[in-house]
Amino acid sequence: MDLNKTSRFISLILRHRPDTIGISLDEHGWASVEELLAGISKTQYIDMAMLEKIVATDSKQRYSFNEGKTLIRANQGHSIDVDVELPKKQPPVILYHGTGEKYVISIDEQGLIPRSRLYVHLSGDEATATIVGSRHGRPVVYEVLASQMYHDGYEFFQSHGDMNCSFFAL
C-alpha cells in the first residue's frame, strides 16, 4: 500500500471533492472518520491505523483529528467553502509566495489572488516558498510586504500546527 498515494487521495476528498466517495463535510471541514474509511475502502484498502499514520507523518501537516478521532479534516488548501477556524494573526514584516514561472505574467497583471482556493498561501521563509513554487515548474518567489498589507487592512491567518509559519491572506 502506497501511503503517499492514499494521502493525496484523502487530500482531494477533504479539500476539494468529498463527493468523490459520497461523503460530506460540515461547515468547518470535518468529515466522519468512519464514512471516510468506508468510502476509500470501496477502491483500496485502508484502516484506522493507516489513517493515523498518514495524519501523524504527513510532512505538510495537512490533516487533523478531533480529540476523539471520530472526525478528520484538512487543515488548509480548500477550494470548497469551509471555515477551518484558522486564527487571525499579525504577520511578520515579510512573507514569501512561491509559484511556478508559468504563472508570473498572470500574477504580475492581477496580483496575488486565491484563484480556486480560499486563501493565498504565504511562507515564512524564502526556502519554503521555493519548494512550494517548484511543485509548479521552475520556481519563482515573490516577496510580500505582509506587515504593510496588515496595516492596510488585509487579514492574515496562520495554519494550525504549522511550525514553518504558513500564513494565508484574504
CORUR-V171119 format. One record per backbone hydrogen bond with DSSP energy under -0.5 kcal/mol. CO is the residue of the C=O (numbers start at 0). NH is the residue of the N-H. E is the energy in kcal/mol with one decimal. If there is no record, write none. Layout:
BEGIN
{{CO	NH	E} {CO	NH	E}}
END
This chain:
BEGIN
{{0	2	-0.9} {1	5	-2.1} {2	6	-2.7} {3	7	-2.2} {4	8	-1.9} {5	9	-2.5} {6	10	-2.3} {7	11	-2.1} {8	12	-2.2} {9	13	-3.1} {10	14	-1.9} {11	15	-1.9} {11	16	-3.1} {14	78	-2.3} {14	79	-1.0} {16	19	-1.9} {17	20	-1.3} {17	22	-2.1} {18	21	-0.8} {25	28	-2.2} {26	82	-2.8} {29	25	-2.2} {30	71	-2.2} {31	35	-2.5} {32	36	-2.8} {33	37	-2.2} {34	38	-2.6} {35	39	-2.6} {36	40	-2.3} {38	41	-0.9} {39	42	-2.0} {39	43	-1.9} {46	50	-2.3} {47	51	-2.8} {48	52	-2.0} {49	53	-2.4} {50	54	-2.5} {51	55	-2.5} {52	56	-2.3} {53	57	-1.1} {57	60	-1.7} {61	74	-3.9} {63	72	-2.1} {65	68	-1.5} {69	32	-2.6} {70	65	-1.8} {71	30	-2.6} {72	63	-2.3} {77	117	-1.4} {79	81	-1.1} {81	83	-0.7} {86	157	-2.1} {92	146	-1.6} {94	143	-3.3} {95	122	-3.8} {96	141	-2.8} {98	139	-2.7} {99	102	-2.3} {100	103	-1.5} {102	106	-2.4} {103	107	-3.1} {104	108	-1.8} {105	109	-3.1} {106	110	-2.7} {110	112	-0.7} {113	116	-2.6} {118	120	-0.5} {119	168	-1.6} {121	166	-3.0} {122	95	-2.6} {124	128	-1.9} {125	129	-2.2} {126	130	-1.9} {127	131	-2.5} {128	132	-2.7} {129	133	-2.0} {130	134	-0.6} {131	134	-1.2} {132	135	-1.8} {133	136	-1.1} {137	100	-2.7} {139	98	-2.5} {141	96	-2.4} {141	143	-0.5} {143	94	-2.1} {143	145	-2.2} {144	148	-2.2} {145	149	-2.8} {146	150	-2.2} {147	151	-1.3} {148	153	-2.4} {149	152	-1.5} {154	169	-1.8} {155	88	-2.4} {156	167	-2.5} {157	86	-0.6} {158	161	-1.2} {160	162	-0.9} {161	164	-0.9} {163	123	-1.0} {164	166	-0.5} {165	158	-2.1} {166	121	-3.1} {167	156	-2.4} {168	119	-1.7}}
END
